[in-house]
Amino acid sequence: RDNPSFIRRLREDLKDFDGRPIFTNRYPKTIKFKLTDIEKELYNELSKYVIEQYNKALQIDKKRNIAFALLILQRRMASSTYALLKSLERRKRKLENFLEESELMKKIPSNIDIEEVDDYEEKERWENEEKWETISVAENKEELQKEIETIRNLIKKAEEIINEEQEVKLRELKKAIEEGFKKIREIGGNEKILIFTESKDTMEYLVDKIRIWGYSVNFIHGGMPLEERINAEKIFKNQTQILVATEAAGEGINLQFCHLMINYDIPWNPNRLEQRMGRIHRYGQQKDVYIFNLVTEDTREGKVLI
């Protein structure tokens, strides 16, 4: 109140009394890649399905907000084919229940405030998204049966990609990890890599794959109590090479002993991206920080990000 004037500076501009930078440098790198033919086919068919359902929902005024919930499927594929597969399987089971008990369809929520989803706590957001990803705008059994068949075909393609290991993003992650450890050795840093993803399904999938590749790994997600998250942080610091985390590691966890981060998927909310980077690029970090962002070029999400 006595001094209403103040100066705002970027973090990178801050210096101590001796003129030395308070924060180390941050070097982001975008790793761009294109989908394989079968991935592109799945992406196009999923997009067609979502757009058809979206437009239909918009025509039914009482279900207007439900249209936005359908975009969750698109968001899942942007994370990983595995996350999409899990969502499609949940959706298929729900719609099959509707077929058997048509009264269940009347209980579908019609008012969804999808714009507030990014403000939810992670666990609450996941719980709501799992409900929303099973919503249908079908109005009779014939439409339901048609939708179930569409989903069945999408599941088949997703399973083929996973079983035949045709997910190019996963191959790019493996190369990024190898390049990351090489970079860490060059700068004389701790051999630690933090990998971020939005989806718990993707997190579990990556943990399994990384173990198969021969690295030691642990994880943090929003369903864990704070005590477990803090313990996971200690395990990462003292034992494992890689930590795979959801947004929960972007809150209240200090990982400045790690110098390299890989964003396996990019959050749609840019504030969350800055929160992620702030886990390692913060006061107390002794080395320059390197950020690898995996981005698919030939998708709508990729075009926005690039």
ABEGO torsion letter per residue (X at the ends): XABABBBBBBAAABBBAAGBBABBBBBBBBBBBBBBAAAAAAAAAAAAAAAAAAAAAAABAAAAAAAAAAAAAAAAAAABAAAAAAAAAAAAAAAAAAAABAAAAAABBABBBAAAAAABBAAAAAAAAAAAAABBABABAAAAAAAAAAAAAAAAAAAAAAAAGABAAAAAAAAAAAAAAAAAAAAGBBBBBBBBBABAAAAAAAAAAAAAAGBBBBBBBAABBAAAAAAAAAAAAAABABBBBBAAAABGBBAAABABBBBABBBABAAAAAAAAAAABBBGBABBBBBBBBBBAABAAAAAAX
